[in-house]
Amino acid sequence: MDRARIVDRLLIDADRERRDVVEALLAPAARVSPKYFYDEMGCALYGAICRLAEYYPTRTEMALFEANRGEIAKAVGAGRQFVDLGAGDSRKGQGWIPFLAPSRYVAVDIAAHEIEVSLARIATDFPALELVGLATDFTHALDLEGVLDGSPALFFYPGSSIGNFTPTQAVGFLSRIRGHCSARPGSGLLIGVDGKKDKAVLDAAYDDALGVTAAFNLNVLRHLNVRYGFDFDVAAFRHVGFYDEALGRIEMHLEAKRETIVHLDGLERVFRAGERIHTENSCKYHPGEFEALLREAGFATIRRWDAPAGGYFVFHAA
């Protein structure tokens, strides 16, 4: 196969998206969607985060996959369409191709450039495999028209990214995936979930000593400046990341170090010293808590694998 087919569904309503960004930043409790982390620079910084000593999820999940690869492959079944949600550089998904022999590999991500680069690499290693890139914000909608056929599919959502949703939002997202599975009998979801653990471990994972996570978080302001013509002074903010034990989630914020004014499409937003922009949550779950979400979303058959050291789980739901 000479090249992958790319389906771009990012610009369906660009004006509305811009209005949503401005509205969220003007709100008393300002916020930015974590999808804006992932421009080209953000993707590179996230790749660096995954190699940090403090950031355990990537290596823990990889160890779990390696220890259970054959058993998981048998459970999910071979020859299915493989839908890699939040594919990024696709290396996690590519690792499953020799074991699952998919009929089609679909990389889904908001970072269109990252999809193109990763699929070009996969095409070299697997020239006979049909490759499709879908550039879309799948957290809001996942339009698979013209991307998948009616045969069984495996939806792959690794990296504990489900934690970016609140539990209520997670049920909605999982329900949409379950709907795609129901339309294709024999389909399922393979998903990585991070567990609740010691606060010190979680705090360090999201506020590393080298400051890579801080750079990743601050880059969202630079990205908004480039994308929408805003004028954030990035140096006026600092990264704040911590685990809220009561809510069972990591929170990431950008905190104003001094009073600073930002112009947002002709409107001024004053951030006073100490005021924060909420950029991300990462919810953590006990295994029983997450299984309950899967069942609430309509999945009936659920299997779980635990990381050797505990505290991280992979579920297959059908």
PABA-391381 format. One record per residue (C-alpha): x, y, z; residue in one letter; residue number from 0. Coordinates in nm, 2 decimals, always signed. Last residue first. Layout:
BEGIN
<r <X Y Z> "A" NUM>
...
//
This chain:
BEGIN
<r <-1.79 -0.66 +2.50> "A" 317>
<r <-1.55 -0.52 +2.75> "A" 316>
<r <-1.17 -0.59 +2.78> "H" 315>
<r <-1.02 -0.42 +3.08> "F" 314>
<r <-0.66 -0.32 +3.15> "V" 313>
<r <-0.56 -0.23 +3.50> "F" 312>
<r <-0.31 -0.03 +3.69> "Y" 311>
<r <-0.24 -0.01 +4.07> "G" 310>
<r <-0.08 -0.35 +4.11> "G" 309>
<r <+0.30 -0.43 +4.08> "A" 308>
<r <+0.23 -0.70 +3.81> "P" 307>
<r <-0.03 -0.48 +3.64> "A" 306>
<r <-0.38 -0.63 +3.66> "D" 305>
<r <-0.58 -0.79 +3.38> "W" 304>
<r <-0.96 -0.76 +3.37> "R" 303>
<r <-1.25 -0.92 +3.18> "R" 302>
<r <-1.59 -0.78 +3.11> "I" 301>
<r <-1.89 -0.92 +2.93> "T" 300>
<r <-2.21 -0.71 +2.96> "A" 299>
<r <-2.11 -0.37 +2.84> "F" 298>
<r <-2.41 -0.13 +2.86> "G" 297>
<r <-2.25 +0.20 +2.97> "A" 296>
<r <-2.36 +0.13 +3.33> "E" 295>
<r <-2.17 -0.20 +3.30> "R" 294>
<r <-1.86 -0.02 +3.20> "L" 293>
<r <-1.90 +0.24 +3.47> "L" 292>
<r <-1.94 -0.04 +3.73> "A" 291>
<r <-1.62 -0.21 +3.61> "E" 290>
<r <-1.45 +0.13 +3.67> "F" 289>
<r <-1.55 +0.14 +4.04> "E" 288>
<r <-1.47 -0.23 +4.09> "G" 287>
<r <-1.11 -0.17 +3.96> "P" 286>
<r <-1.05 +0.12 +4.20> "H" 285>
<r <-1.03 +0.43 +3.99> "Y" 284>
<r <-0.82 +0.73 +3.91> "K" 283>
<r <-0.96 +1.04 +3.74> "C" 282>
<r <-0.71 +1.26 +3.54> "S" 281>
<r <-0.84 +1.62 +3.52> "N" 280>
<r <-0.70 +1.88 +3.29> "E" 279>
<r <-0.65 +2.25 +3.20> "T" 278>
<r <-0.81 +2.45 +3.48> "H" 277>
<r <-0.70 +2.81 +3.45> "I" 276>
<r <-0.60 +2.96 +3.78> "R" 275>
<r <-0.60 +3.29 +3.97> "E" 274>
<r <-0.31 +3.33 +4.21> "G" 273>
<r <-0.22 +3.68 +4.09> "A" 272>
<r <-0.52 +3.82 +3.90> "R" 271>
<r <-0.61 +3.70 +3.55> "F" 270>
<r <-0.78 +3.99 +3.37> "V" 269>
<r <-0.97 +3.88 +3.05> "R" 268>
<r <-1.02 +4.15 +2.79> "E" 267>
<r <-1.25 +4.11 +2.50> "L" 266>
<r <-1.16 +4.19 +2.13> "G" 265>
<r <-1.13 +3.83 +2.03> "D" 264>
<r <-0.97 +3.72 +2.35> "L" 263>
<r <-0.72 +3.98 +2.48> "H" 262>
<r <-0.53 +3.86 +2.79> "V" 261>
<r <-0.44 +4.07 +3.09> "I" 260>
<r <-0.19 +3.97 +3.36> "T" 259>
<r <-0.18 +4.01 +3.73> "E" 258>
<r <+0.11 +3.82 +3.87> "R" 257>
<r <+0.21 +3.45 +3.90> "K" 256>
<r <-0.11 +3.34 +3.72> "A" 255>
<r <-0.18 +2.97 +3.79> "E" 254>
<r <-0.21 +2.71 +3.51> "L" 253>
<r <-0.40 +2.41 +3.64> "H" 252>
<r <-0.38 +2.03 +3.64> "M" 251>
<r <-0.60 +1.82 +3.86> "E" 250>
<r <-0.53 +1.46 +3.94> "I" 249>
<r <-0.84 +1.27 +4.05> "R" 248>
<r <-1.00 +1.07 +4.33> "G" 247>
<r <-1.24 +1.36 +4.43> "L" 246>
<r <-1.15 +1.34 +4.80> "A" 245>
<r <-0.79 +1.25 +4.73> "E" 244>
<r <-0.72 +1.55 +4.51> "D" 243>
<r <-0.39 +1.47 +4.34> "Y" 242>
<r <-0.18 +1.77 +4.23> "F" 241>
<r <-0.05 +1.97 +3.93> "G" 240>
<r <+0.02 +2.34 +3.92> "V" 239>
<r <+0.21 +2.49 +3.63> "H" 238>
<r <+0.31 +2.85 +3.63> "R" 237>
<r <+0.18 +3.16 +3.45> "F" 236>
<r <+0.31 +3.50 +3.36> "A" 235>
<r <+0.59 +3.35 +3.14> "A" 234>
<r <+0.32 +3.24 +2.90> "V" 233>
<r <+0.21 +3.60 +2.83> "D" 232>
<r <-0.12 +3.51 +2.66> "F" 231>
<r <-0.18 +3.72 +2.35> "D" 230>
<r <-0.46 +3.54 +2.16> "F" 229>
<r <-0.44 +3.49 +1.78> "G" 228>
<r <-0.65 +3.18 +1.77> "Y" 227>
<r <-0.42 +2.90 +1.67> "R" 226>
<r <-0.08 +3.06 +1.76> "V" 225>
<r <-0.19 +3.21 +2.09> "N" 224>
<r <-0.39 +2.90 +2.18> "L" 223>
<r <-0.08 +2.69 +2.12> "H" 222>
<r <+0.13 +2.91 +2.33> "R" 221>
<r <-0.12 +2.89 +2.61> "L" 220>
<r <-0.14 +2.51 +2.58> "V" 219>
<r <+0.25 +2.50 +2.60> "N" 218>
<r <+0.22 +2.59 +2.97> "L" 217>
<r <+0.09 +2.24 +3.04> "N" 216>
<r <+0.36 +2.05 +2.84> "F" 215>
<r <+0.63 +2.28 +2.99> "A" 214>
<r <+0.51 +2.20 +3.34> "A" 213>
<r <+0.50 +1.83 +3.26> "T" 212>
<r <+0.86 +1.85 +3.15> "V" 211>
<r <+0.96 +2.04 +3.47> "G" 210>
<r <+1.27 +1.82 +3.54> "L" 209>
<r <+1.14 +1.73 +3.89> "A" 208>
<r <+0.81 +1.60 +3.77> "D" 207>
<r <+0.47 +1.75 +3.85> "D" 206>
<r <+0.21 +1.50 +3.72> "Y" 205>
<r <+0.38 +1.18 +3.82> "A" 204>
<r <+0.52 +1.34 +4.14> "A" 203>
<r <+0.17 +1.42 +4.27> "D" 202>
<r <+0.06 +1.06 +4.19> "L" 201>
<r <+0.34 +0.89 +4.38> "V" 200>
<r <+0.30 +1.13 +4.68> "A" 199>
<r <-0.07 +1.08 +4.69> "K" 198>
<r <-0.04 +0.70 +4.73> "D" 197>
<r <-0.26 +0.51 +4.49> "K" 196>
<r <-0.59 +0.51 +4.30> "K" 195>
<r <-0.58 +0.30 +3.99> "G" 194>
<r <-0.50 +0.39 +3.63> "D" 193>
<r <-0.72 +0.24 +3.36> "V" 192>
<r <-0.62 +0.10 +3.02> "G" 191>
<r <-0.90 +0.00 +2.77> "I" 190>
<r <-0.97 -0.28 +2.52> "L" 189>
<r <-1.32 -0.24 +2.38> "L" 188>
<r <-1.52 -0.49 +2.20> "G" 187>
<r <-1.68 -0.61 +1.87> "S" 186>
<r <-1.83 -0.95 +1.79> "G" 185>
<r <-2.15 -0.79 +1.66> "P" 184>
<r <-2.09 -0.47 +1.47> "R" 183>
<r <-2.37 -0.22 +1.54> "A" 182>
<r <-2.35 -0.32 +1.91> "S" 181>
<r <-1.98 -0.22 +1.91> "C" 180>
<r <-2.05 +0.12 +1.77> "H" 179>
<r <-2.31 +0.17 +2.04> "G" 178>
<r <-2.07 +0.04 +2.31> "R" 177>
<r <-1.83 +0.31 +2.20> "I" 176>
<r <-2.10 +0.57 +2.25> "R" 175>
<r <-2.19 +0.43 +2.59> "S" 174>
<r <-1.82 +0.45 +2.69> "L" 173>
<r <-1.82 +0.82 +2.61> "F" 172>
<r <-2.14 +0.88 +2.81> "G" 171>
<r <-2.02 +0.67 +3.10> "V" 170>
<r <-1.69 +0.86 +3.10> "A" 169>
<r <-1.87 +1.19 +3.11> "Q" 168>
<r <-2.05 +1.09 +3.43> "T" 167>
<r <-1.72 +0.96 +3.58> "P" 166>
<r <-1.55 +1.29 +3.48> "T" 165>
<r <-1.34 +1.25 +3.16> "F" 164>
<r <-0.97 +1.29 +3.14> "N" 163>
<r <-0.94 +0.96 +3.33> "G" 162>
<r <-1.04 +0.77 +3.01> "I" 161>
<r <-0.68 +0.86 +2.90> "S" 160>
<r <-0.56 +0.57 +3.11> "S" 159>
<r <-0.28 +0.51 +2.85> "G" 158>
<r <-0.48 +0.28 +2.62> "P" 157>
<r <-0.80 +0.32 +2.43> "Y" 156>
<r <-0.83 +0.04 +2.17> "F" 155>
<r <-1.17 -0.02 +2.00> "F" 154>
<r <-1.17 -0.37 +1.85> "L" 153>
<r <-1.40 -0.40 +1.55> "A" 152>
<r <-1.63 -0.67 +1.41> "P" 151>
<r <-1.74 -0.63 +1.04> "S" 150>
<r <-1.99 -0.37 +0.94> "G" 149>
<r <-1.74 -0.14 +0.76> "D" 148>
<r <-1.53 +0.13 +0.92> "L" 147>
<r <-1.41 +0.46 +0.79> "V" 146>
<r <-1.69 +0.56 +0.55> "G" 145>
<r <-1.91 +0.67 +0.84> "E" 144>
<r <-1.71 +0.64 +1.16> "L" 143>
<r <-1.82 +0.96 +1.32> "D" 142>
<r <-1.69 +0.96 +1.67> "L" 141>
<r <-1.84 +1.26 +1.86> "A" 140>
<r <-1.74 +1.47 +2.16> "H" 139>
<r <-1.43 +1.29 +2.29> "T" 138>
<r <-1.36 +1.18 +1.93> "F" 137>
<r <-1.22 +1.52 +1.84> "D" 136>
<r <-1.13 +1.43 +1.48> "T" 135>
<r <-0.85 +1.34 +1.24> "A" 134>
<r <-0.92 +0.98 +1.12> "L" 133>
<r <-0.62 +0.81 +0.97> "G" 132>
<r <-0.68 +0.49 +0.77> "V" 131>
<r <-0.44 +0.21 +0.70> "L" 130>
<r <-0.51 -0.12 +0.51> "E" 129>
<r <-0.23 -0.36 +0.59> "L" 128>
<r <-0.03 -0.51 +0.30> "A" 127>
<r <+0.28 -0.28 +0.36> "P" 126>
<r <+0.31 -0.36 +0.73> "F" 125>
<r <+0.65 -0.23 +0.84> "D" 124>
<r <+0.67 +0.06 +0.59> "T" 123>
<r <+0.30 +0.14 +0.62> "A" 122>
<r <+0.35 +0.16 +0.99> "I" 121>
<r <+0.60 +0.45 +0.95> "R" 120>
<r <+0.38 +0.64 +0.71> "A" 119>
<r <+0.09 +0.58 +0.95> "L" 118>
<r <+0.28 +0.75 +1.24> "S" 117>
<r <+0.37 +1.06 +1.04> "V" 116>
<r <+0.02 +1.11 +0.90> "E" 115>
<r <-0.14 +1.06 +1.24> "I" 114>
<r <+0.09 +1.30 +1.42> "E" 113>
<r <+0.01 +1.57 +1.16> "H" 112>
<r <-0.36 +1.53 +1.22> "A" 111>
<r <-0.33 +1.58 +1.60> "A" 110>
<r <-0.70 +1.53 +1.71> "I" 109>
<r <-0.65 +1.15 +1.70> "D" 108>
<r <-0.79 +0.83 +1.55> "V" 107>
<r <-0.56 +0.58 +1.39> "A" 106>
<r <-0.76 +0.31 +1.20> "V" 105>
<r <-0.59 -0.02 +1.13> "Y" 104>
<r <-0.78 -0.26 +0.90> "R" 103>
<r <-0.82 -0.64 +0.88> "S" 102>
<r <-0.63 -0.67 +1.20> "P" 101>
<r <-0.36 -0.94 +1.25> "A" 100>
<r <-0.41 -0.94 +1.63> "L" 99>
<r <-0.07 -1.05 +1.75> "F" 98>
<r <+0.15 -0.89 +1.48> "P" 97>
<r <-0.06 -0.57 +1.49> "I" 96>
<r <-0.06 -0.53 +1.87> "W" 95>
<r <+0.27 -0.34 +1.90> "G" 94>
<r <+0.14 -0.10 +1.63> "Q" 93>
<r <-0.13 +0.02 +1.86> "G" 92>
<r <+0.11 +0.12 +2.13> "K" 91>
<r <+0.34 +0.28 +1.88> "R" 90>
<r <+0.06 +0.48 +1.72> "S" 89>
<r <+0.25 +0.82 +1.75> "D" 88>
<r <-0.07 +0.97 +1.90> "G" 87>
<r <-0.34 +0.70 +1.87> "A" 86>
<r <-0.60 +0.88 +2.07> "G" 85>
<r <-0.84 +0.60 +1.99> "L" 84>
<r <-0.68 +0.32 +1.80> "D" 83>
<r <-0.96 +0.14 +1.60> "V" 82>
<r <-0.85 -0.21 +1.49> "F" 81>
<r <-1.09 -0.38 +1.25> "Q" 80>
<r <-1.09 -0.74 +1.35> "R" 79>
<r <-0.88 -1.03 +1.23> "G" 78>
<r <-0.79 -1.17 +1.57> "A" 77>
<r <-0.99 -1.21 +1.89> "G" 76>
<r <-1.02 -1.00 +2.21> "V" 75>
<r <-0.96 -1.29 +2.45> "A" 74>
<r <-0.69 -1.46 +2.25> "K" 73>
<r <-0.50 -1.14 +2.21> "A" 72>
<r <-0.53 -1.07 +2.58> "I" 71>
<r <-0.39 -1.41 +2.67> "E" 70>
<r <-0.10 -1.38 +2.42> "G" 69>
<r <+0.00 -1.03 +2.53> "R" 68>
<r <-0.03 -1.09 +2.91> "N" 67>
<r <+0.31 -1.01 +3.05> "A" 66>
<r <+0.40 -0.77 +2.76> "E" 65>
<r <+0.07 -0.59 +2.80> "F" 64>
<r <+0.11 -0.54 +3.17> "L" 63>
<r <+0.47 -0.43 +3.13> "A" 62>
<r <+0.35 -0.17 +2.87> "M" 61>
<r <+0.08 -0.05 +3.10> "E" 60>
<r <+0.34 +0.00 +3.38> "T" 59>
<r <+0.58 +0.17 +3.14> "R" 58>
<r <+0.32 +0.42 +3.02> "T" 57>
<r <+0.15 +0.48 +3.36> "P" 56>
<r <+0.47 +0.54 +3.57> "Y" 55>
<r <+0.55 +0.90 +3.51> "Y" 54>
<r <+0.81 +0.97 +3.78> "E" 53>
<r <+1.10 +0.82 +3.59> "A" 52>
<r <+1.02 +1.03 +3.28> "L" 51>
<r <+0.99 +0.85 +2.94> "R" 50>
<r <+0.61 +0.91 +2.90> "C" 49>
<r <+0.67 +1.28 +2.97> "I" 48>
<r <+0.91 +1.30 +2.68> "A" 47>
<r <+0.64 +1.17 +2.44> "G" 46>
<r <+0.40 +1.43 +2.59> "Y" 45>
<r <+0.65 +1.70 +2.51> "L" 44>
<r <+0.67 +1.59 +2.15> "A" 43>
<r <+0.29 +1.58 +2.12> "C" 42>
<r <+0.26 +1.93 +2.28> "G" 41>
<r <+0.51 +2.07 +2.03> "M" 40>
<r <+0.31 +1.94 +1.73> "E" 39>
<r <-0.02 +2.05 +1.88> "D" 38>
<r <-0.17 +1.83 +2.14> "Y" 37>
<r <-0.23 +2.02 +2.46> "F" 36>
<r <-0.54 +2.18 +2.31> "Y" 35>
<r <-0.74 +1.86 +2.36> "K" 34>
<r <-0.70 +1.92 +2.73> "P" 33>
<r <-1.00 +2.17 +2.71> "S" 32>
<r <-0.92 +2.50 +2.86> "V" 31>
<r <-1.07 +2.64 +3.18> "R" 30>
<r <-1.15 +2.97 +3.36> "A" 29>
<r <-1.35 +2.96 +3.68> "A" 28>
<r <-1.52 +3.30 +3.65> "P" 27>
<r <-1.58 +3.22 +3.28> "A" 26>
<r <-1.39 +3.43 +3.02> "L" 25>
<r <-1.16 +3.14 +2.93> "L" 24>
<r <-1.45 +2.90 +2.88> "A" 23>
<r <-1.64 +3.15 +2.66> "E" 22>
<r <-1.33 +3.21 +2.44> "V" 21>
<r <-1.27 +2.84 +2.38> "V" 20>
<r <-1.64 +2.78 +2.31> "D" 19>
<r <-1.65 +3.07 +2.06> "R" 18>
<r <-1.35 +2.92 +1.88> "R" 17>
<r <-1.51 +2.58 +1.86> "E" 16>
<r <-1.83 +2.74 +1.72> "R" 15>
<r <-1.64 +2.91 +1.45> "D" 14>
<r <-1.45 +2.59 +1.36> "A" 13>
<r <-1.77 +2.39 +1.30> "D" 12>
<r <-1.68 +2.08 +1.09> "I" 11>
<r <-1.32 +2.16 +1.07> "L" 10>
<r <-1.17 +1.85 +1.24> "L" 9>
<r <-1.33 +1.58 +1.03> "R" 8>
<r <-1.02 +1.49 +0.82> "D" 7>
<r <-1.02 +1.14 +0.67> "V" 6>
<r <-0.67 +1.03 +0.58> "I" 5>
<r <-0.61 +0.73 +0.36> "R" 4>
<r <-0.27 +0.58 +0.42> "A" 3>
<r <+0.00 +0.56 +0.15> "R" 2>
<r <+0.15 +0.33 -0.11> "D" 1>
<r <+0.00 +0.00 +0.00> "M" 0>
//
